[in-house]
Amino acid sequence: MDLDIEALKAKIAELKKEHRELDQEIIKIEQIGSDGIRLQRMKRRKLALKDQIARLESQLLPDIIA
């Protein structure tokens, strides 16, 4: 069980790193003002990463029955 949790945490850290790097790339491209299609793809990828991070983080939280 601890291995699963550690694997999830490692995956989350990896995805967060990719998200930050993508954010920096997007900022650079927006400053240059070129390649709109690439920018759209990068923004979609960033959003997908955010969703994936949220899903994985929710797996780390115990189910709470109200």
Backbone as XML, in Angstrom:
<?xml version="1.0"?>
<chain id="A" units="angstrom">
  <residue number="1" name="MET">
    <atom name="N" x="0.826" y="-1.195" z="0.000"/>
    <atom name="CA" x="0.000" y="0.000" z="0.000"/>
    <atom name="C" x="0.864" y="1.250" z="0.000"/>
  </residue>
  <residue number="2" name="ASP">
    <atom name="N" x="1.910" y="1.264" z="0.817"/>
    <atom name="CA" x="2.793" y="2.422" z="0.878"/>
    <atom name="C" x="3.489" y="2.646" z="-0.465"/>
  </residue>
  <residue number="3" name="LEU">
    <atom name="N" x="3.776" y="1.550" z="-1.170"/>
    <atom name="CA" x="4.405" y="1.684" z="-2.482"/>
    <atom name="C" x="3.464" y="2.365" z="-3.458"/>
  </residue>
  <residue number="4" name="ASP">
    <atom name="N" x="2.183" y="2.037" z="-3.381"/>
    <atom name="CA" x="1.200" y="2.671" z="-4.250"/>
    <atom name="C" x="1.098" y="4.160" z="-3.970"/>
  </residue>
  <residue number="5" name="ILE">
    <atom name="N" x="1.095" y="4.510" z="-2.698"/>
    <atom name="CA" x="1.012" y="5.921" z="-2.316"/>
    <atom name="C" x="2.251" y="6.669" z="-2.779"/>
  </residue>
  <residue number="6" name="GLU">
    <atom name="N" x="3.408" y="6.056" z="-2.583"/>
    <atom name="CA" x="4.652" y="6.702" z="-3.013"/>
    <atom name="C" x="4.710" y="6.836" z="-4.535"/>
  </residue>
  <residue number="7" name="ALA">
    <atom name="N" x="4.208" y="5.834" z="-5.232"/>
    <atom name="CA" x="4.166" y="5.894" z="-6.694"/>
    <atom name="C" x="3.236" y="7.009" z="-7.161"/>
  </residue>
  <residue number="8" name="LEU">
    <atom name="N" x="2.094" y="7.152" z="-6.486"/>
    <atom name="CA" x="1.161" y="8.231" z="-6.822"/>
    <atom name="C" x="1.795" y="9.590" z="-6.576"/>
  </residue>
  <residue number="9" name="LYS">
    <atom name="N" x="2.460" y="9.736" z="-5.443"/>
    <atom name="CA" x="3.118" y="11.006" z="-5.122"/>
    <atom name="C" x="4.205" y="11.335" z="-6.135"/>
  </residue>
  <residue number="10" name="ALA">
    <atom name="N" x="4.958" y="10.326" z="-6.558"/>
    <atom name="CA" x="6.010" y="10.546" z="-7.555"/>
    <atom name="C" x="5.400" y="10.962" z="-8.896"/>
  </residue>
  <residue number="11" name="LYS">
    <atom name="N" x="4.318" y="10.320" z="-9.278"/>
    <atom name="CA" x="3.646" y="10.649" z="-10.534"/>
    <atom name="C" x="3.083" y="12.068" z="-10.486"/>
  </residue>
  <residue number="12" name="ILE">
    <atom name="N" x="2.495" y="12.442" z="-9.348"/>
    <atom name="CA" x="1.962" y="13.789" z="-9.188"/>
    <atom name="C" x="3.075" y="14.819" z="-9.306"/>
  </residue>
  <residue number="13" name="ALA">
    <atom name="N" x="4.195" y="14.550" z="-8.660"/>
    <atom name="CA" x="5.332" y="15.476" z="-8.732"/>
    <atom name="C" x="5.828" y="15.627" z="-10.168"/>
  </residue>
  <residue number="14" name="GLU">
    <atom name="N" x="5.876" y="14.514" z="-10.886"/>
    <atom name="CA" x="6.311" y="14.532" z="-12.290"/>
    <atom name="C" x="5.348" y="15.357" z="-13.146"/>
  </residue>
  <residue number="15" name="LEU">
    <atom name="N" x="4.052" y="15.169" z="-12.943"/>
    <atom name="CA" x="3.051" y="15.902" z="-13.707"/>
    <atom name="C" x="3.067" y="17.392" z="-13.372"/>
  </residue>
  <residue number="16" name="LYS">
    <atom name="N" x="3.271" y="17.716" z="-12.098"/>
    <atom name="CA" x="3.349" y="19.124" z="-11.702"/>
    <atom name="C" x="4.559" y="19.808" z="-12.333"/>
  </residue>
  <residue number="17" name="LYS">
    <atom name="N" x="5.655" y="19.079" z="-12.419"/>
    <atom name="CA" x="6.858" y="19.625" z="-13.061"/>
    <atom name="C" x="6.578" y="19.906" z="-14.538"/>
  </residue>
  <residue number="18" name="GLU">
    <atom name="N" x="5.951" y="18.945" z="-15.212"/>
    <atom name="CA" x="5.610" y="19.124" z="-16.625"/>
    <atom name="C" x="4.646" y="20.298" z="-16.796"/>
  </residue>
  <residue number="19" name="HIS">
    <atom name="N" x="3.698" y="20.444" z="-15.877"/>
    <atom name="CA" x="2.728" y="21.536" z="-15.916"/>
    <atom name="C" x="3.440" y="22.880" z="-15.805"/>
  </residue>
  <residue number="20" name="ARG">
    <atom name="N" x="4.384" y="22.990" z="-14.861"/>
    <atom name="CA" x="5.141" y="24.237" z="-14.693"/>
    <atom name="C" x="5.970" y="24.571" z="-15.936"/>
  </residue>
  <residue number="21" name="GLU">
    <atom name="N" x="6.633" y="23.552" z="-16.489"/>
    <atom name="CA" x="7.442" y="23.758" z="-17.684"/>
    <atom name="C" x="6.578" y="24.202" z="-18.859"/>
  </residue>
  <residue number="22" name="LEU">
    <atom name="N" x="5.439" y="23.599" z="-18.998"/>
    <atom name="CA" x="4.507" y="23.953" z="-20.062"/>
    <atom name="C" x="4.011" y="25.384" z="-19.888"/>
  </residue>
  <residue number="23" name="ASP">
    <atom name="N" x="3.758" y="25.768" z="-18.646"/>
    <atom name="CA" x="3.322" y="27.127" z="-18.348"/>
    <atom name="C" x="4.379" y="28.133" z="-18.795"/>
  </residue>
  <residue number="24" name="GLN">
    <atom name="N" x="5.636" y="27.842" z="-18.517"/>
    <atom name="CA" x="6.721" y="28.731" z="-18.928"/>
    <atom name="C" x="6.811" y="28.826" z="-20.449"/>
  </residue>
  <residue number="25" name="GLU">
    <atom name="N" x="6.662" y="27.709" z="-21.126"/>
    <atom name="CA" x="6.677" y="27.693" z="-22.596"/>
    <atom name="C" x="5.534" y="28.544" z="-23.160"/>
  </residue>
  <residue number="26" name="ILE">
    <atom name="N" x="4.360" y="28.397" z="-22.566"/>
    <atom name="CA" x="3.188" y="29.150" z="-23.026"/>
    <atom name="C" x="3.436" y="30.644" z="-22.867"/>
  </residue>
  <residue number="27" name="ILE">
    <atom name="N" x="3.998" y="31.040" z="-21.749"/>
    <atom name="CA" x="4.297" y="32.456" z="-21.513"/>
    <atom name="C" x="5.257" y="32.982" z="-22.576"/>
  </residue>
  <residue number="28" name="LYS">
    <atom name="N" x="6.274" y="32.215" z="-22.884"/>
    <atom name="CA" x="7.246" y="32.629" z="-23.913"/>
    <atom name="C" x="6.577" y="32.801" z="-25.274"/>
  </residue>
  <residue number="29" name="ILE">
    <atom name="N" x="5.753" y="31.840" z="-25.640"/>
    <atom name="CA" x="5.085" y="31.886" z="-26.941"/>
    <atom name="C" x="4.116" y="33.063" z="-27.000"/>
  </residue>
  <residue number="30" name="GLU">
    <atom name="N" x="3.404" y="33.321" z="-25.897"/>
    <atom name="CA" x="2.467" y="34.442" z="-25.867"/>
    <atom name="C" x="3.201" y="35.775" z="-26.006"/>
  </residue>
  <residue number="31" name="GLN">
    <atom name="N" x="4.384" y="35.874" z="-25.433"/>
    <atom name="CA" x="5.164" y="37.103" z="-25.541"/>
    <atom name="C" x="5.629" y="37.333" z="-26.979"/>
  </residue>
  <residue number="32" name="ILE">
    <atom name="N" x="5.991" y="36.270" z="-27.641"/>
    <atom name="CA" x="6.427" y="36.367" z="-29.032"/>
    <atom name="C" x="5.233" y="36.649" z="-29.934"/>
  </residue>
  <residue number="33" name="GLY">
    <atom name="N" x="4.108" y="36.045" z="-29.596"/>
    <atom name="CA" x="2.880" y="36.260" z="-30.356"/>
    <atom name="C" x="2.812" y="35.469" z="-31.642"/>
  </residue>
  <residue number="34" name="SER">
    <atom name="N" x="3.374" y="34.282" z="-31.624"/>
    <atom name="CA" x="3.329" y="33.465" z="-32.836"/>
    <atom name="C" x="2.824" y="32.060" z="-32.539"/>
  </residue>
  <residue number="35" name="ASP">
    <atom name="N" x="2.536" y="31.335" z="-33.609"/>
    <atom name="CA" x="2.163" y="29.921" z="-33.551"/>
    <atom name="C" x="0.928" y="29.671" z="-32.690"/>
  </residue>
  <residue number="36" name="GLY">
    <atom name="N" x="-0.201" y="30.188" z="-33.150"/>
    <atom name="CA" x="-1.454" y="30.063" z="-32.416"/>
    <atom name="C" x="-1.925" y="28.642" z="-32.229"/>
  </residue>
  <residue number="37" name="ILE">
    <atom name="N" x="-1.732" y="27.791" z="-33.229"/>
    <atom name="CA" x="-2.172" y="26.398" z="-33.123"/>
    <atom name="C" x="-1.359" y="25.668" z="-32.064"/>
  </residue>
  <residue number="38" name="ARG">
    <atom name="N" x="-0.058" y="25.881" z="-32.075"/>
    <atom name="CA" x="0.810" y="25.257" z="-31.070"/>
    <atom name="C" x="0.424" y="25.733" z="-29.670"/>
  </residue>
  <residue number="39" name="LEU">
    <atom name="N" x="0.122" y="27.006" z="-29.552"/>
    <atom name="CA" x="-0.277" y="27.577" z="-28.271"/>
    <atom name="C" x="-1.564" y="26.921" z="-27.768"/>
  </residue>
  <residue number="40" name="GLN">
    <atom name="N" x="-2.531" y="26.743" z="-28.644"/>
    <atom name="CA" x="-3.787" y="26.081" z="-28.263"/>
    <atom name="C" x="-3.538" y="24.658" z="-27.789"/>
  </residue>
  <residue number="41" name="ARG">
    <atom name="N" x="-2.686" y="23.926" z="-28.501"/>
    <atom name="CA" x="-2.380" y="22.547" z="-28.122"/>
    <atom name="C" x="-1.701" y="22.496" z="-26.755"/>
  </residue>
  <residue number="42" name="MET">
    <atom name="N" x="-0.796" y="23.428" z="-26.545"/>
    <atom name="CA" x="-0.089" y="23.467" z="-25.267"/>
    <atom name="C" x="-1.045" y="23.788" z="-24.119"/>
  </residue>
  <residue number="43" name="LYS">
    <atom name="N" x="-1.969" y="24.700" z="-24.356"/>
    <atom name="CA" x="-2.937" y="25.050" z="-23.319"/>
    <atom name="C" x="-3.860" y="23.867" z="-23.018"/>
  </residue>
  <residue number="44" name="ARG">
    <atom name="N" x="-4.249" y="23.128" z="-24.058"/>
    <atom name="CA" x="-5.080" y="21.934" z="-23.849"/>
    <atom name="C" x="-4.323" y="20.885" z="-23.042"/>
  </residue>
  <residue number="45" name="ARG">
    <atom name="N" x="-3.042" y="20.706" z="-23.379"/>
    <atom name="CA" x="-2.201" y="19.744" z="-22.660"/>
    <atom name="C" x="-2.058" y="20.163" z="-21.198"/>
  </residue>
  <residue number="46" name="LYS">
    <atom name="N" x="-1.880" y="21.460" z="-20.968"/>
    <atom name="CA" x="-1.748" y="21.976" z="-19.606"/>
    <atom name="C" x="-3.023" y="21.698" z="-18.806"/>
  </residue>
  <residue number="47" name="LEU">
    <atom name="N" x="-4.173" y="21.912" z="-19.412"/>
    <atom name="CA" x="-5.443" y="21.650" z="-18.745"/>
    <atom name="C" x="-5.612" y="20.159" z="-18.457"/>
  </residue>
  <residue number="48" name="ALA">
    <atom name="N" x="-5.218" y="19.330" z="-19.414"/>
    <atom name="CA" x="-5.310" y="17.883" z="-19.213"/>
    <atom name="C" x="-4.403" y="17.446" z="-18.059"/>
  </residue>
  <residue number="49" name="LEU">
    <atom name="N" x="-3.228" y="18.043" z="-17.971"/>
    <atom name="CA" x="-2.327" y="17.732" z="-16.868"/>
    <atom name="C" x="-2.950" y="18.129" z="-15.534"/>
  </residue>
  <residue number="50" name="LYS">
    <atom name="N" x="-3.559" y="19.302" z="-15.509"/>
    <atom name="CA" x="-4.199" y="19.782" z="-14.282"/>
    <atom name="C" x="-5.291" y="18.810" z="-13.841"/>
  </residue>
  <residue number="51" name="ASP">
    <atom name="N" x="-6.098" y="18.345" z="-14.785"/>
    <atom name="CA" x="-7.165" y="17.387" z="-14.479"/>
    <atom name="C" x="-6.588" y="16.066" z="-13.963"/>
  </residue>
  <residue number="52" name="GLN">
    <atom name="N" x="-5.524" y="15.615" z="-14.602"/>
    <atom name="CA" x="-4.898" y="14.359" z="-14.205"/>
    <atom name="C" x="-4.296" y="14.479" z="-12.801"/>
  </residue>
  <residue number="53" name="ILE">
    <atom name="N" x="-3.673" y="15.610" z="-12.516"/>
    <atom name="CA" x="-3.113" y="15.845" z="-11.182"/>
    <atom name="C" x="-4.229" y="15.818" z="-10.141"/>
  </residue>
  <residue number="54" name="ALA">
    <atom name="N" x="-5.331" y="16.480" z="-10.431"/>
    <atom name="CA" x="-6.457" y="16.512" z="-9.492"/>
    <atom name="C" x="-7.009" y="15.106" z="-9.237"/>
  </residue>
  <residue number="55" name="ARG">
    <atom name="N" x="-7.132" y="14.304" z="-10.294"/>
    <atom name="CA" x="-7.625" y="12.930" z="-10.125"/>
    <atom name="C" x="-6.691" y="12.113" z="-9.232"/>
  </residue>
  <residue number="56" name="LEU">
    <atom name="N" x="-5.394" y="12.236" z="-9.487"/>
    <atom name="CA" x="-4.431" y="11.469" z="-8.697"/>
    <atom name="C" x="-4.407" y="11.941" z="-7.245"/>
  </residue>
  <residue number="57" name="GLU">
    <atom name="N" x="-4.491" y="13.250" z="-7.041"/>
    <atom name="CA" x="-4.505" y="13.771" z="-5.673"/>
    <atom name="C" x="-5.751" y="13.311" z="-4.921"/>
  </residue>
  <residue number="58" name="SER">
    <atom name="N" x="-6.861" y="13.187" z="-5.621"/>
    <atom name="CA" x="-8.086" y="12.722" z="-4.955"/>
    <atom name="C" x="-7.949" y="11.259" z="-4.533"/>
  </residue>
  <residue number="59" name="GLN">
    <atom name="N" x="-7.123" y="10.505" z="-5.236"/>
    <atom name="CA" x="-6.889" y="9.109" z="-4.852"/>
    <atom name="C" x="-6.084" y="9.012" z="-3.556"/>
  </residue>
  <residue number="60" name="LEU">
    <atom name="N" x="-5.309" y="10.050" z="-3.257"/>
    <atom name="CA" x="-4.517" y="10.042" z="-2.032"/>
    <atom name="C" x="-5.360" y="10.335" z="-0.798"/>
  </residue>
  <residue number="61" name="LEU">
    <atom name="N" x="-6.483" y="11.031" z="-1.003"/>
    <atom name="CA" x="-7.338" y="11.395" z="0.118"/>
    <atom name="C" x="-8.257" y="10.239" z="0.462"/>
  </residue>
  <residue number="62" name="PRO">
    <atom name="N" x="-8.415" y="9.960" z="1.749"/>
    <atom name="CA" x="-9.331" y="8.865" z="2.129"/>
    <atom name="C" x="-10.774" y="9.265" z="1.866"/>
  </residue>
  <residue number="63" name="ASP">
    <atom name="N" x="-11.601" y="8.287" z="1.560"/>
    <atom name="CA" x="-13.028" y="8.543" z="1.363"/>
    <atom name="C" x="-13.649" y="8.892" z="2.709"/>
  </residue>
  <residue number="64" name="ILE">
    <atom name="N" x="-14.349" y="10.006" z="2.736"/>
    <atom name="CA" x="-14.993" y="10.444" z="3.967"/>
    <atom name="C" x="-16.511" y="10.309" z="3.775"/>
  </residue>
  <residue number="65" name="ILE">
    <atom name="N" x="-17.115" y="9.545" z="4.632"/>
    <atom name="CA" x="-18.559" y="9.362" z="4.574"/>
    <atom name="C" x="-19.181" y="10.352" z="5.525"/>
  </residue>
  <residue number="66" name="ALA">
    <atom name="N" x="-19.998" y="11.239" z="4.988"/>
    <atom name="CA" x="-20.613" y="12.292" z="5.822"/>
    <atom name="C" x="-21.778" y="11.777" z="6.588"/>
  </residue>
</chain>
